[in-house]
Amino acid sequence: MAKEYARYLRNNLTDAEQFIWQYLRKRQLSGYKFRRQQTIGKYIVDFVCFERKLIIEIDGGQHAEQVEYDIQRTKWLNTQGFKVLRFWNNEVFQEIDAVIERIAKNFNEPPPHPNPPL
């Protein structure tokens, strides 16, 4: 079921997702491959680079109303070794250079440890 929904989402990206995808696709960013609307566990993430264990989430207004869900989701993804970067739609449209720079900086950092010390 999730795979079918992910396929639907890939074919129906939001305007902000379409805009940033133009910068992430075809290994344009530091040579790393990103996939869009990818299933990880029970979640579908907007963009993921498996090589660097980096997830990019583009948030619209609905995310202001589901903060706790997003926190739990991010915590679970972190336990799987992924780092999650979140950007608002308006950041993508108005500050794309800063968004791309922030993503690229993460390629120089090691991925998070799936079981961080307490």
Summary of the structure (lengths in Angstrom):
residues: 118
radius of gyration: 13.8
end to end distance: 35.6
largest distance: 40.9
contacts: 311
relative contact order: 0.17
helix: 51%
strand: 21%
